[in-house]
């Protein structure tokens, strides 16, 4: 259908209600499923599912993993199994999330880490909610223009090598979350990760491919002897034993975060920095502190979302976008010209605000109340023309990597944890800490290293995210927890993929609550992305019809097709338990019991 024949209906108020207890079509079991299938049912009174195009890479109707009691979903089957192991020992969702996080540092070094940072969003079954920000911070010796050369040009030193790293927060964040909300000891929850590092695990083809794709980066530094023995990538079927990492994890399990920030691990990290010209010092490490924050609580058509506040931009940007969309009901059909146009124009406005105004709340005042207000969103919705694209300045930028990792956990009591953690680029800066056994992040590139110029994700950001010593760099990470209209846990989700984290996470949520897709279909549905700058709609190739793409171009949109967008891992409540789906575009495992 041509765009000129379509119209939006802008509502003065939202009167749409949906029955929010989600129970989906009966699914076959995976090897991790229980012996009892969930009963078939529907979202509300309908069971509508948007039809995927012929030629789309993913099939509809694929079964999800089912767990009667609990579920862990991550980008590593071994790490998900570590989380479930802790749950079966009597641990809660936070215990399992910490276990999964440390296991990912062993089995998914591409993005799992103790040399990076992240965000954890927690909602306990008794109604308590919390968010812990363990984002990296700029070293005290960092300067605003440290990545700009004498000619005013950006260098690659914010992405590769010893100067690229912020002070890691992962160990501090995970141990602090466990201390406040966990029930087991640090030694108990870290036991699976220590075992995997000490005894090793079998390298699969996906692990070998991830290494081989980053060979140039990894082999520049000291990790080459472990991951490329004799100059060749670890072969699938070989066993990877990580003795240095096992020692580091054992020290953390015995001594807590002090082992990393003040003990022998800190000594190894700083020695590596000094050998390579880095600027992280023992003072930087000793000063690092994770920050407990209040989640952003918002509503969308009666559903409640708990999302991350700054230094993450994810919660505000997602909330602002959903608030704009809430003014349009019903939403246009999934995959239609008008649907892509409406999402694009909503994203454009939210990302413009994100890029211009948000940053570390310890350094700038974020206009949170304004950006998440329904009245402000209504004014933005009124600016959207149904048949013509808005305009923002364009530039050439690359595809967003998916070098972050997200995992979701629900336990038998209904406690939920959504965690997103990252090294930024795949294998981070490439720097591997000898004696520590882990890769360092390259998160300094998430600052506006040169305000007004794009970073590695193509984001153009302003002075609010410029480099300052001790400052947290702005993030797009969006670990999200969704409640139904009765206040009962419904979804746990989040993504990897730079700015596409925000759009992919939101689209999976919309697919479930707006289009009544099963979780498996919601995860497999084609995705699109717009981030204000560059002014281009990114769509997954073969997911949208040629007629839709032509109509979008006729409305004034620039459109670019690419292979995939983002890496989402999600859990959804269904009849009799939980569905878990790991990202079908990537690797991992959904393990329930």
Secondary structure as a PSIPRED ss2 file (coil, helix, strand):
# PSIPRED VFORMAT (PSIPRED V4.0)

   1 X C   1.000  0.000  0.000
   2 X C   1.000  0.000  0.000
   3 X H   0.000  1.000  0.000
   4 X H   0.000  1.000  0.000
   5 X H   0.000  1.000  0.000
   6 X C   1.000  0.000  0.000
   7 X C   1.000  0.000  0.000
   8 X C   1.000  0.000  0.000
   9 X C   1.000  0.000  0.000
  10 X E   0.000  0.000  1.000
  11 X C   1.000  0.000  0.000
  12 X C   1.000  0.000  0.000
  13 X C   1.000  0.000  0.000
  14 X C   1.000  0.000  0.000
  15 X C   1.000  0.000  0.000
  16 X C   1.000  0.000  0.000
  17 X C   1.000  0.000  0.000
  18 X C   1.000  0.000  0.000
  19 X C   1.000  0.000  0.000
  20 X C   1.000  0.000  0.000
  21 X C   1.000  0.000  0.000
  22 X C   1.000  0.000  0.000
  23 X C   1.000  0.000  0.000
  24 X C   1.000  0.000  0.000
  25 X C   1.000  0.000  0.000
  26 X C   1.000  0.000  0.000
  27 X C   1.000  0.000  0.000
  28 X C   1.000  0.000  0.000
  29 X C   1.000  0.000  0.000
  30 X C   1.000  0.000  0.000
  31 X C   1.000  0.000  0.000
  32 X C   1.000  0.000  0.000
  33 X C   1.000  0.000  0.000
  34 X C   1.000  0.000  0.000
  35 X C   1.000  0.000  0.000
  36 X C   1.000  0.000  0.000
  37 X C   1.000  0.000  0.000
  38 X C   1.000  0.000  0.000
  39 X C   1.000  0.000  0.000
  40 X C   1.000  0.000  0.000
  41 X C   1.000  0.000  0.000
  42 X C   1.000  0.000  0.000
  43 X E   0.000  0.000  1.000
  44 X C   1.000  0.000  0.000
  45 X C   1.000  0.000  0.000
  46 X E   0.000  0.000  1.000
  47 X C   1.000  0.000  0.000
  48 X C   1.000  0.000  0.000
  49 X C   1.000  0.000  0.000
  50 X C   1.000  0.000  0.000
  51 X C   1.000  0.000  0.000
  52 X C   1.000  0.000  0.000
  53 X C   1.000  0.000  0.000
  54 X C   1.000  0.000  0.000
  55 X C   1.000  0.000  0.000
  56 X C   1.000  0.000  0.000
  57 X C   1.000  0.000  0.000
  58 X C   1.000  0.000  0.000
  59 X C   1.000  0.000  0.000
  60 X C   1.000  0.000  0.000
  61 X C   1.000  0.000  0.000
  62 X C   1.000  0.000  0.000
  63 X C   1.000  0.000  0.000
  64 X C   1.000  0.000  0.000
  65 X E   0.000  0.000  1.000
  66 X E   0.000  0.000  1.000
  67 X E   0.000  0.000  1.000
  68 X C   1.000  0.000  0.000
  69 X C   1.000  0.000  0.000
  70 X C   1.000  0.000  0.000
  71 X E   0.000  0.000  1.000
  72 X E   0.000  0.000  1.000
  73 X E   0.000  0.000  1.000
  74 X E   0.000  0.000  1.000
  75 X C   1.000  0.000  0.000
  76 X C   1.000  0.000  0.000
  77 X H   0.000  1.000  0.000
  78 X H   0.000  1.000  0.000
  79 X H   0.000  1.000  0.000
  80 X H   0.000  1.000  0.000
  81 X H   0.000  1.000  0.000
  82 X H   0.000  1.000  0.000
  83 X H   0.000  1.000  0.000
  84 X H   0.000  1.000  0.000
  85 X H   0.000  1.000  0.000
  86 X H   0.000  1.000  0.000
  87 X H   0.000  1.000  0.000
  88 X H   0.000  1.000  0.000
  89 X C   1.000  0.000  0.000
  90 X C   1.000  0.000  0.000
  91 X C   1.000  0.000  0.000
  92 X C   1.000  0.000  0.000
  93 X H   0.000  1.000  0.000
  94 X H   0.000  1.000  0.000
  95 X H   0.000  1.000  0.000
  96 X H   0.000  1.000  0.000
  97 X H   0.000  1.000  0.000
  98 X H   0.000  1.000  0.000
  99 X H   0.000  1.000  0.000
 100 X H   0.000  1.000  0.000
 101 X H   0.000  1.000  0.000
 102 X H   0.000  1.000  0.000
 103 X H   0.000  1.000  0.000
 104 X H   0.000  1.000  0.000
 105 X H   0.000  1.000  0.000
 106 X H   0.000  1.000  0.000
 107 X H   0.000  1.000  0.000
 108 X C   1.000  0.000  0.000
 109 X C   1.000  0.000  0.000
 110 X C   1.000  0.000  0.000
 111 X C   1.000  0.000  0.000
 112 X C   1.000  0.000  0.000
 113 X C   1.000  0.000  0.000
 114 X C   1.000  0.000  0.000
 115 X C   1.000  0.000  0.000
 116 X C   1.000  0.000  0.000
 117 X E   0.000  0.000  1.000
 118 X E   0.000  0.000  1.000
 119 X E   0.000  0.000  1.000
 120 X E   0.000  0.000  1.000
 121 X E   0.000  0.000  1.000
 122 X E   0.000  0.000  1.000
 123 X E   0.000  0.000  1.000
 124 X C   1.000  0.000  0.000
 125 X C   1.000  0.000  0.000
 126 X C   1.000  0.000  0.000
 127 X C   1.000  0.000  0.000
 128 X C   1.000  0.000  0.000
 129 X E   0.000  0.000  1.000
 130 X E   0.000  0.000  1.000
 131 X E   0.000  0.000  1.000
 132 X E   0.000  0.000  1.000
 133 X E   0.000  0.000  1.000
 134 X E   0.000  0.000  1.000
 135 X C   1.000  0.000  0.000
 136 X C   1.000  0.000  0.000
 137 X E   0.000  0.000  1.000
 138 X C   1.000  0.000  0.000
 139 X C   1.000  0.000  0.000
 140 X C   1.000  0.000  0.000
 141 X C   1.000  0.000  0.000
 142 X C   1.000  0.000  0.000
 143 X C   1.000  0.000  0.000
 144 X C   1.000  0.000  0.000
 145 X C   1.000  0.000  0.000
 146 X C   1.000  0.000  0.000
 147 X C   1.000  0.000  0.000
 148 X E   0.000  0.000  1.000
 149 X C   1.000  0.000  0.000
 150 X C   1.000  0.000  0.000
 151 X C   1.000  0.000  0.000
 152 X C   1.000  0.000  0.000
 153 X C   1.000  0.000  0.000
 154 X E   0.000  0.000  1.000
 155 X C   1.000  0.000  0.000
 156 X C   1.000  0.000  0.000
 157 X C   1.000  0.000  0.000
 158 X C   1.000  0.000  0.000
 159 X C   1.000  0.000  0.000
 160 X C   1.000  0.000  0.000
 161 X C   1.000  0.000  0.000
 162 X H   0.000  1.000  0.000
 163 X H   0.000  1.000  0.000
 164 X H   0.000  1.000  0.000
 165 X C   1.000  0.000  0.000
 166 X C   1.000  0.000  0.000
 167 X E   0.000  0.000  1.000
 168 X C   1.000  0.000  0.000
 169 X C   1.000  0.000  0.000
 170 X H   0.000  1.000  0.000
 171 X H   0.000  1.000  0.000
 172 X H   0.000  1.000  0.000
 173 X H   0.000  1.000  0.000
 174 X H   0.000  1.000  0.000
 175 X H   0.000  1.000  0.000
 176 X H   0.000  1.000  0.000
 177 X H   0.000  1.000  0.000
 178 X H   0.000  1.000  0.000
 179 X H   0.000  1.000  0.000
 180 X H   0.000  1.000  0.000
 181 X H   0.000  1.000  0.000
 182 X C   1.000  0.000  0.000
 183 X C   1.000  0.000  0.000
 184 X C   1.000  0.000  0.000
 185 X C   1.000  0.000  0.000
 186 X H   0.000  1.000  0.000
 187 X H   0.000  1.000  0.000
 188 X H   0.000  1.000  0.000
 189 X H   0.000  1.000  0.000
 190 X H   0.000  1.000  0.000
 191 X H   0.000  1.000  0.000
 192 X H   0.000  1.000  0.000
 193 X H   0.000  1.000  0.000
 194 X H   0.000  1.000  0.000
 195 X H   0.000  1.000  0.000
 196 X H   0.000  1.000  0.000
 197 X H   0.000  1.000  0.000
 198 X H   0.000  1.000  0.000
 199 X H   0.000  1.000  0.000
 200 X C   1.000  0.000  0.000
 201 X E   0.000  0.000  1.000
 202 X E   0.000  0.000  1.000
 203 X C   1.000  0.000  0.000
 204 X C   1.000  0.000  0.000
 205 X H   0.000  1.000  0.000
 206 X H   0.000  1.000  0.000
 207 X H   0.000  1.000  0.000
 208 X H   0.000  1.000  0.000
 209 X H   0.000  1.000  0.000
 210 X H   0.000  1.000  0.000
 211 X H   0.000  1.000  0.000
 212 X H   0.000  1.000  0.000
 213 X H   0.000  1.000  0.000
 214 X C   1.000  0.000  0.000
 215 X H   0.000  1.000  0.000
 216 X H   0.000  1.000  0.000
 217 X H   0.000  1.000  0.000
 218 X H   0.000  1.000  0.000
 219 X C   1.000  0.000  0.000
 220 X C   1.000  0.000  0.000
 221 X C   1.000  0.000  0.000
 222 X C   1.000  0.000  0.000
 223 X C   1.000  0.000  0.000
 224 X H   0.000  1.000  0.000
 225 X H   0.000  1.000  0.000
 226 X H   0.000  1.000  0.000
 227 X H   0.000  1.000  0.000
 228 X C   1.000  0.000  0.000
 229 X H   0.000  1.000  0.000
 230 X H   0.000  1.000  0.000
 231 X H   0.000  1.000  0.000
 232 X C   1.000  0.000  0.000
 233 X C   1.000  0.000  0.000
 234 X C   1.000  0.000  0.000
 235 X C   1.000  0.000  0.000
 236 X C   1.000  0.000  0.000
 237 X C   1.000  0.000  0.000
 238 X C   1.000  0.000  0.000
 239 X E   0.000  0.000  1.000
 240 X E   0.000  0.000  1.000
 241 X C   1.000  0.000  0.000
 242 X C   1.000  0.000  0.000
 243 X H   0.000  1.000  0.000
 244 X H   0.000  1.000  0.000
 245 X H   0.000  1.000  0.000
 246 X H   0.000  1.000  0.000
 247 X H   0.000  1.000  0.000
 248 X H   0.000  1.000  0.000
 249 X H   0.000  1.000  0.000
 250 X H   0.000  1.000  0.000
 251 X H   0.000  1.000  0.000
 252 X H   0.000  1.000  0.000
 253 X H   0.000  1.000  0.000
 254 X H   0.000  1.000  0.000
 255 X H   0.000  1.000  0.000
 256 X C   1.000  0.000  0.000
 257 X C   1.000  0.000  0.000
 258 X H   0.000  1.000  0.000
 259 X H   0.000  1.000  0.000
 260 X H   0.000  1.000  0.000
 261 X H   0.000  1.000  0.000
 262 X C   1.000  0.000  0.000
 263 X C   1.000  0.000  0.000
 264 X H   0.000  1.000  0.000
 265 X H   0.000  1.000  0.000
 266 X H   0.000  1.000  0.000
 267 X H   0.000  1.000  0.000
 268 X H   0.000  1.000  0.000
 269 X H   0.000  1.000  0.000
 270 X H   0.000  1.000  0.000
 271 X H   0.000  1.000  0.000
 272 X H   0.000  1.000  0.000
 273 X H   0.000  1.000  0.000
 274 X H   0.000  1.000  0.000
 275 X H   0.000  1.000  0.000
 276 X H   0.000  1.000  0.000
 277 X C   1.000  0.000  0.000
 278 X C   1.000  0.000  0.000
 279 X C   1.000  0.000  0.000
 280 X C   1.000  0.000  0.000
 281 X C   1.000  0.000  0.000
 282 X H   0.000  1.000  0.000
 283 X H   0.000  1.000  0.000
 284 X H   0.000  1.000  0.000
 285 X H   0.000  1.000  0.000
 286 X H   0.000  1.000  0.000
 287 X H   0.000  1.000  0.000
 288 X C   1.000  0.000  0.000
 289 X C   1.000  0.000  0.000
 290 X C   1.000  0.000  0.000
 291 X E   0.000  0.000  1.000
 292 X E   0.000  0.000  1.000
 293 X E   0.000  0.000  1.000
 294 X C   1.000  0.000  0.000
 295 X C   1.000  0.000  0.000
 296 X E   0.000  0.000  1.000
 297 X E   0.000  0.000  1.000
 298 X E   0.000  0.000  1.000
 299 X E   0.000  0.000  1.000
 300 X E   0.000  0.000  1.000
 301 X C   1.000  0.000  0.000
 302 X C   1.000  0.000  0.000
 303 X E   0.000  0.000  1.000
 304 X E   0.000  0.000  1.000
 305 X E   0.000  0.000  1.000
 306 X E   0.000  0.000  1.000
 307 X E   0.000  0.000  1.000
 308 X C   1.000  0.000  0.000
 309 X C   1.000  0.000  0.000
 310 X C   1.000  0.000  0.000
 311 X C   1.000  0.000  0.000
 312 X E   0.000  0.000  1.000
 313 X C   1.000  0.000  0.000
 314 X H   0.000  1.000  0.000
 315 X H   0.000  1.000  0.000
 316 X H   0.000  1.000  0.000
 317 X H   0.000  1.000  0.000
 318 X H   0.000  1.000  0.000
 319 X H   0.000  1.000  0.000
 320 X H   0.000  1.000  0.000
 321 X H   0.000  1.000  0.000
 322 X H   0.000  1.000  0.000
 323 X H   0.000  1.000  0.000
 324 X H   0.000  1.000  0.000
 325 X H   0.000  1.000  0.000
 326 X C   1.000  0.000  0.000
 327 X C   1.000  0.000  0.000
 328 X E   0.000  0.000  1.000
 329 X C   1.000  0.000  0.000
 330 X C   1.000  0.000  0.000
 331 X C   1.000  0.000  0.000
 332 X C   1.000  0.000  0.000
 333 X C   1.000  0.000  0.000
 334 X C   1.000  0.000  0.000
 335 X C   1.000  0.000  0.000
 336 X C   1.000  0.000  0.000
 337 X H   0.000  1.000  0.000
 338 X H   0.000  1.000  0.000
 339 X H   0.000  1.000  0.000
 340 X H   0.000  1.000  0.000
 341 X H   0.000  1.000  0.000
 342 X H   0.000  1.000  0.000
 343 X H   0.000  1.000  0.000
 344 X H   0.000  1.000  0.000
 345 X H   0.000  1.000  0.000
 346 X H   0.000  1.000  0.000
 347 X H   0.000  1.000  0.000
 348 X H   0.000  1.000  0.000
 349 X H   0.000  1.000  0.000
 350 X H   0.000  1.000  0.000
 351 X H   0.000  1.000  0.000
 352 X H   0.000  1.000  0.000
 353 X H   0.000  1.000  0.000
 354 X H   0.000  1.000  0.000
 355 X H   0.000  1.000  0.000
 356 X H   0.000  1.000  0.000
 357 X H   0.000  1.000  0.000
 358 X C   1.000  0.000  0.000
 359 X C   1.000  0.000  0.000
 360 X C   1.000  0.000  0.000
 361 X C   1.000  0.000  0.000
 362 X C   1.000  0.000  0.000
 363 X C   1.000  0.000  0.000
 364 X C   1.000  0.000  0.000
 365 X C   1.000  0.000  0.000
 366 X C   1.000  0.000  0.000
 367 X C   1.000  0.000  0.000
 368 X H   0.000  1.000  0.000
 369 X H   0.000  1.000  0.000
 370 X H   0.000  1.000  0.000
 371 X H   0.000  1.000  0.000
 372 X C   1.000  0.000  0.000
 373 X C   1.000  0.000  0.000
 374 X H   0.000  1.000  0.000
 375 X H   0.000  1.000  0.000
 376 X H   0.000  1.000  0.000
 377 X H   0.000  1.000  0.000
 378 X H   0.000  1.000  0.000
 379 X H   0.000  1.000  0.000
 380 X H   0.000  1.000  0.000
 381 X H   0.000  1.000  0.000
 382 X C   1.000  0.000  0.000
 383 X C   1.000  0.000  0.000
 384 X C   1.000  0.000  0.000
 385 X C   1.000  0.000  0.000
 386 X C   1.000  0.000  0.000
 387 X C   1.000  0.000  0.000
 388 X C   1.000  0.000  0.000
 389 X C   1.000  0.000  0.000
 390 X C   1.000  0.000  0.000
 391 X C   1.000  0.000  0.000
 392 X C   1.000  0.000  0.000
 393 X C   1.000  0.000  0.000
 394 X C   1.000  0.000  0.000
 395 X C   1.000  0.000  0.000
 396 X C   1.000  0.000  0.000
 397 X C   1.000  0.000  0.000
 398 X C   1.000  0.000  0.000
 399 X C   1.000  0.000  0.000
 400 X C   1.000  0.000  0.000
 401 X C   1.000  0.000  0.000
 402 X C   1.000  0.000  0.000
 403 X C   1.000  0.000  0.000
 404 X E   0.000  0.000  1.000
 405 X E   0.000  0.000  1.000
 406 X E   0.000  0.000  1.000
 407 X E   0.000  0.000  1.000
 408 X E   0.000  0.000  1.000
 409 X E   0.000  0.000  1.000
 410 X E   0.000  0.000  1.000
 411 X C   1.000  0.000  0.000
 412 X C   1.000  0.000  0.000
 413 X C   1.000  0.000  0.000
 414 X C   1.000  0.000  0.000
 415 X C   1.000  0.000  0.000
 416 X E   0.000  0.000  1.000
 417 X E   0.000  0.000  1.000
 418 X E   0.000  0.000  1.000
 419 X E   0.000  0.000  1.000
 420 X E   0.000  0.000  1.000
 421 X E   0.000  0.000  1.000
 422 X E   0.000  0.000  1.000
 423 X C   1.000  0.000  0.000
 424 X C   1.000  0.000  0.000
 425 X C   1.000  0.000  0.000
 426 X C   1.000  0.000  0.000
 427 X C   1.000  0.000  0.000
 428 X C   1.000  0.000  0.000
 429 X C   1.000  0.000  0.000
 430 X C   1.000  0.000  0.000
 431 X C   1.000  0.000  0.000
 432 X E   0.000  0.000  1.000
 433 X C   1.000  0.000  0.000
 434 X C   1.000  0.000  0.000
 435 X C   1.000  0.000  0.000
 436 X C   1.000  0.000  0.000
 437 X C   1.000  0.000  0.000
 438 X C   1.000  0.000  0.000
 439 X E   0.000  0.000  1.000
 440 X C   1.000  0.000  0.000
 441 X C   1.000  0.000  0.000
 442 X C   1.000  0.000  0.000
 443 X H   0.000  1.000  0.000
 444 X H   0.000  1.000  0.000
 445 X H   0.000  1.000  0.000
 446 X H   0.000  1.000  0.000
 447 X C   1.000  0.000  0.000
 448 X C   1.000  0.000  0.000
 449 X C   1.000  0.000  0.000
 450 X C   1.000  0.000  0.000
 451 X C   1.000  0.000  0.000
 452 X C   1.000  0.000  0.000
 453 X C   1.000  0.000  0.000
 454 X E   0.000  0.000  1.000
 455 X C   1.000  0.000  0.000
 456 X C   1.000  0.000  0.000
 457 X C   1.000  0.000  0.000
 458 X C   1.000  0.000  0.000
 459 X C   1.000  0.000  0.000
 460 X E   0.000  0.000  1.000
 461 X C   1.000  0.000  0.000
 462 X C   1.000  0.000  0.000
 463 X H   0.000  1.000  0.000
 464 X H   0.000  1.000  0.000
 465 X H   0.000  1.000  0.000
 466 X C   1.000  0.000  0.000
 467 X C   1.000  0.000  0.000
 468 X C   1.000  0.000  0.000
 469 X C   1.000  0.000  0.000
 470 X C   1.000  0.000  0.000
 471 X C   1.000  0.000  0.000
 472 X E   0.000  0.000  1.000
 473 X C   1.000  0.000  0.000
 474 X C   1.000  0.000  0.000
 475 X E   0.000  0.000  1.000
 476 X C   1.000  0.000  0.000
 477 X C   1.000  0.000  0.000
 478 X C   1.000  0.000  0.000
 479 X C   1.000  0.000  0.000
 480 X E   0.000  0.000  1.000
 481 X E   0.000  0.000  1.000
 482 X E   0.000  0.000  1.000
 483 X E   0.000  0.000  1.000
 484 X C   1.000  0.000  0.000
 485 X C   1.000  0.000  0.000
 486 X C   1.000  0.000  0.000
 487 X C   1.000  0.000  0.000
 488 X C   1.000  0.000  0.000
 489 X E   0.000  0.000  1.000
 490 X E   0.000  0.000  1.000
 491 X E   0.000  0.000  1.000
 492 X E   0.000  0.000  1.000
 493 X E   0.000  0.000  1.000
 494 X C   1.000  0.000  0.000
 495 X E   0.000  0.000  1.000
 496 X E   0.000  0.000  1.000
 497 X C   1.000  0.000  0.000
 498 X C   1.000  0.000  0.000
 499 X C   1.000  0.000  0.000
 500 X H   0.000  1.000  0.000
 501 X H   0.000  1.000  0.000
 502 X H   0.000  1.000  0.000
 503 X H   0.000  1.000  0.000
 504 X H   0.000  1.000  0.000
 505 X H   0.000  1.000  0.000
 506 X H   0.000  1.000  0.000
 507 X H   0.000  1.000  0.000
 508 X H   0.000  1.000  0.000
 509 X H   0.000  1.000  0.000
 510 X H   0.000  1.000  0.000
 511 X H   0.000  1.000  0.000
 512 X H   0.000  1.000  0.000
 513 X H   0.000  1.000  0.000
 514 X C   1.000  0.000  0.000
 515 X C   1.000  0.000  0.000
 516 X C   1.000  0.000  0.000
 517 X C   1.000  0.000  0.000
 518 X C   1.000  0.000  0.000
 519 X H   0.000  1.000  0.000
 520 X H   0.000  1.000  0.000
 521 X H   0.000  1.000  0.000
 522 X H   0.000  1.000  0.000
 523 X H   0.000  1.000  0.000
 524 X H   0.000  1.000  0.000
 525 X C   1.000  0.000  0.000
 526 X C   1.000  0.000  0.000
 527 X C   1.000  0.000  0.000
 528 X E   0.000  0.000  1.000
 529 X E   0.000  0.000  1.000
 530 X C   1.000  0.000  0.000
 531 X C   1.000  0.000  0.000
 532 X C   1.000  0.000  0.000
 533 X C   1.000  0.000  0.000
 534 X C   1.000  0.000  0.000
 535 X C   1.000  0.000  0.000
 536 X C   1.000  0.000  0.000
 537 X E   0.000  0.000  1.000
 538 X E   0.000  0.000  1.000
 539 X E   0.000  0.000  1.000
 540 X E   0.000  0.000  1.000
 541 X C   1.000  0.000  0.000
 542 X C   1.000  0.000  0.000
 543 X C   1.000  0.000  0.000
 544 X C   1.000  0.000  0.000
 545 X C   1.000  0.000  0.000
 546 X H   0.000  1.000  0.000
 547 X H   0.000  1.000  0.000
 548 X H   0.000  1.000  0.000
 549 X H   0.000  1.000  0.000
 550 X H   0.000  1.000  0.000
 551 X H   0.000  1.000  0.000
 552 X H   0.000  1.000  0.000
 553 X H   0.000  1.000  0.000
 554 X H   0.000  1.000  0.000
 555 X C   1.000  0.000  0.000
 556 X C   1.000  0.000  0.000
 557 X C   1.000  0.000  0.000
 558 X C   1.000  0.000  0.000
 559 X E   0.000  0.000  1.000
 560 X E   0.000  0.000  1.000
 561 X E   0.000  0.000  1.000
 562 X E   0.000  0.000  1.000
 563 X C   1.000  0.000  0.000
 564 X C   1.000  0.000  0.000
 565 X C   1.000  0.000  0.000
 566 X C   1.000  0.000  0.000
 567 X E   0.000  0.000  1.000
 568 X E   0.000  0.000  1.000
 569 X C   1.000  0.000  0.000
 570 X E   0.000  0.000  1.000
 571 X E   0.000  0.000  1.000
 572 X E   0.000  0.000  1.000
 573 X E   0.000  0.000  1.000
 574 X E   0.000  0.000  1.000
 575 X C   1.000  0.000  0.000
 576 X C   1.000  0.000  0.000
 577 X E   0.000  0.000  1.000
 578 X E   0.000  0.000  1.000
 579 X E   0.000  0.000  1.000
 580 X E   0.000  0.000  1.000
 581 X E   0.000  0.000  1.000
 582 X C   1.000  0.000  0.000
 583 X C   1.000  0.000  0.000
 584 X C   1.000  0.000  0.000
 585 X C   1.000  0.000  0.000
 586 X C   1.000  0.000  0.000
 587 X C   1.000  0.000  0.000
 588 X C   1.000  0.000  0.000
 589 X E   0.000  0.000  1.000
 590 X E   0.000  0.000  1.000
 591 X E   0.000  0.000  1.000
 592 X E   0.000  0.000  1.000
 593 X C   1.000  0.000  0.000
